[in-house]
C-alpha cells in the first residue's frame, strides 16, 4: 500500500502543466525592444533592438526558439533601439510578411534586408488601425490610430495579441498623444499583459490608459543603468498602485509570458 501511495504522489508531482500554445518572449536586448511571439508553430518578431543586439536576437530565434522562418516581422517605428538590429536579427531566415512603420523607407527593406533573407521576394504592408491577421490560433490586431504627429514615438505601431481568453498589448514607444487617441478610439484596449511603453518613460503609461488596459502583468524592456534613467518613478508608481506584477528585463533578463488560452505563466532567464 505504501509503495502504491508513493507512486501516486510521484505521478502527481510529475504531471505536466497545462500546455502553453502562445509564448511571448521579451528578449533582453539592453535599452530597446525585441519581442518574439510564437503560437502553434507560427512565429512573429516585433522589433529587433539596437544594432549591437541583432546577432543576439538571431541566435535566440534560431537556437532558443528553434525557428528558421518567421511568419511575419513588425517594425513599430524607426528609432535605432527598435530598428537597427533588424539586419542581423533576420540574417539567413525566411520571412513571409513584413508590417512596417511608414517611417521606414520601402527601399531600406528591399535594398538592405531582402538580400539577407532566404528568399527572392518580400510581402511588405503598411498597416492601419483595425487591420488584423492570424498567427497560429492567435489573432493579431493593429490598434494605432494616429496618422500624423510631430512625435515619432506616437506614430508607433501598437499591437494586440488575443489567444483564447488571454491577451497581451504591445505598445512600442507611444506617449501621451497616442495613448489619448487609443482611449478615444473604438478598439478594445483591455489586456492581461502590458508591454509598458517607451521603456517605462515618464511621458507614457498614464493612469487613464492603465485603467482602460487593466493588466494583471506588465513587462518593461529596458537596459541596466541606461542614460535615460528608464524606468521613471511615475509610471512605476502608476503600475504599483494598481497592484500590477512587474517584470523588467534589466532585472530579470529575458522574460517569457506563456498562455494556454485561459491563464498566464512567466519564465525569466536570471534571478533578480
N, C-alpha and C positions, 0 to 999 in steps of 0.2 A: 504493500500500500504506500509506504514511504517513497519507494522508487517511482511509483506512478505519479504521486503528488509532485515530486521533484521534476519529472518530465513535463507535467502540465505547466509548472512555473516557468521552466526553460522555454517552452513553446510560447508562452505569453510574453516573456521578455524579448524574444527574438522575432515576434510577429512584425513584418514590415509595416511602416507607417503608410497612411493613405498616399497613393501615387500622386505626385505633383506634376501636372502636364504643362503648366506655364511657369517659366523661370525667367526672372528679370535680373540680370547681372549688372550692377552698378560698379563698373570696373575702376579700380583705383589708378587714376592717371595723374595724380597730383592735382594742381589747380586747373580743372577742366571737367568736361563731361564726356563719357563714353559708356553707352548703355546697350547691352546685348539682350534682346528678348527672344526666347525660344518657346515655341508652342507646338506640340505634336510633331516634332521633327523639323518644323519650319524655323527660320532664323531671320532676325531683323536687327540692324545696327543703327542706333540713334546717336549721331555724332561720334567723333573718334579722338577727342582730346587734342592737346598741343602736339607740335611736330615731334618732340622727343618721346612721345608716348605711342606713336603709331606702330612701331615694331612690337611693343608690349601688347597692344590690342590685337594685332595679327596673331601673335603667339597664343593669346587667350582664346581667340575664336577657333584656331586650329587644334590646339592641344588640350586646353581645358574643356571647351565646349564640344570639341570633336567635329567641327564643321569645315567643309571645304567650299561651301557655297552659301550665299545669303539670298533669301527671297527678296529682300529689299534693304535699302540703306536710306536713312533720313538725315539730312543735314539741316539743322534748325536755323542757323544763321552763320554769317561769315566771319565771326571773331576767331582769332587764332587758337584759343583754348578749346574750341569745338570743332574746328575745320582742319587745321594744319596737319593733324595726324592721319588724315584720310588716305593719302597716297600709300604710306607704309602699311596702314591697317588693312587695306584691301588688296595688297600685292599678292598675286597668284590665286585669288579667289574668283569664283563665278558669282556675279551679281545679276539678278533678274531685272530689278526695277530700282531707280533712284527717285526719291522725292526730295526736291531741292528747294532751299530758300531762294527767292528771287534775287537776293543779293549776290549769289554765286553765279558767275557767267557760264553759259552753256559751253563756251569754248574751253573753259577750265576742265569740265568733266570729260569732254571728248578728246582734248589735247593732252591733259595731264593724268587722267585716271584710266580711261579706256585702254591705253597701251599696257597697263599693269595687270589687267584682268585676263582671265582665261576665256576670252570670247571676242567676237568681232563687232558686236553691236550693243547698244545700251538703251533701255527704255527709260526716258527721263521725263518726270512730271513735276509741274509747279502746282502744288495742291492748294485748294481753297477751303475755308471753314465749312465743315459739314461733309467733306469728302471722306470716304471710308473704304476699307478693304479688309479681307480676312487674312489672318496669319494662323494657319492650322485651324484650331477650334476657337481662336480668339478673334474679336472684332477690334480693328484699329480705326480711330476717328480723329481727324484734324479739327481742332477747336478754334484755331486762331481766327480772329475777326478783323483785326486791323490790316489795312492795305497801304497805309501811309503813316509815317511818324518820323520826327526828327531823331528819335532814339531807336537805333537799330535793334537794341535788345527787345523793344516792344513789338518788333516785327518777327520775333522768333516763332517758329512752328511749334504749336502746342499739341501734344498727342495724348489721347486717352485710350487705354487698352482695357477691354472688357473680356472676362473669361468666366463663364458660368455666372455665379452670383458675386464675383470679385472684380475689382477694378484698380487700375493704377493710372495716375495722372503725371505726365512728364512735361514740365513747364519750361524747360530750357532756361533762358535768361530774362524772361519777361519781368517788367517792372510795373509801376503803378498804373500807367495809362492802359496797358494791355490787360491787367487784372480787372480794371473797371469795365473795359469793353467786354470781357468774358462774363462779368457779373450781369451786364445789361443784355447779353445775348440769350438765345433760346435753347442753346445746347446744354445738357446737364453737366455739372461740374463734380458732383458727389463721387468720391473715390476713397477706397480703403487705404491706399498708399500714395503719398505725395512726394514726388521728386521736388525738393524745395528749390525755388527759382533763384538764379544768379548766385549760386554757391552760398546762400544764406546772407546776401547783402541786405542792407537796411532800406533799400528802395523797393523791396519786394515783400511778399508774404504778409500783407496787411490783415487785420483782424476780420474784416468783412469777407475777404477772399477765403481765409481759413474756415470761417463759419459756413460758407457755401460748399466748400470741398468736404469738410468734416472728416478728415482722415483719422485712422487709428495709428498709422505709422508714417514717419517722414524719413527721407534719405537725403543727406546733404553731401554732394560730391565736391570736395574741397581739398586744397593742398595744405599740408602742415606748415605752419609759420609763414603763410603767404603774405605778400606785400600789401594786399588789400585789407588785411585784418578780418577776412571772412572766416567763419560766420559772425555776423554782428549781434550785439546783445538784444536788440529789439525783436527781430524775427525769432530768435531763440526763446525769448520770453513769451512771445505770442504762442509758440508751439507748446511750451511747457505749461502755460496757463490752461490750455485745453487738454492736458494730460496725454499728449501725443508722444509715443515712443520714438525717440530719435536715433537714427544710425548715421554716423559720419565716417566718410572714407579716410579722413586724416587720423581718426582714432581706431577704426576697425578694419582698415584695408578694404578690399573688395567686399561688397555686400550683395548677397543673392536673396531675393524675395521669391518664394515658391508658392504657387497656389494650386490646389486640387479642384478649384471651381467653387469651393464653399468657404475656405479659410486659408490663411497665410502662415508660412513658417519662414524663418530667416537663418541664413548662414553667414558667417564673417570669416575673413582669411587670417585675422590676427586678433588676439585678445587685447583688450584695452589696457 
